[in-house]
Amino acid sequence: MGTISLTSRELNHDVGRAKKAAEAGPVVITDRGRPSHVLMTYGEFERLTGKRHNLVDALSMPGLSAIDFDPPRSIIATREVDLS
């Protein structure tokens, strides 16, 4: 996966080319010769940031019934309160 570089002007003139290039890897967008932004596919973005799941999705994942999970019971000790 190589990195392609485009100027801001090139991006504005041919967005389709930039999107096709992003299919092959990240596209660095430069502004006045310096890297300023990166264009990537949404799939690559999800892979890098980690797809977020809610609790229901996490608990409904296949294969979880085969996992033994027996955490120790938590003991919460109380203490006397001195209100004097």
Secondary structure, DSSP 8 states (H G I E B T S, - for coil): ---EEEEHHHHHH-HHHHHHHHHHS-EEEEETTEEEEEE--HHHHHHHH-----HHHHHT-TTGGGS-----------------
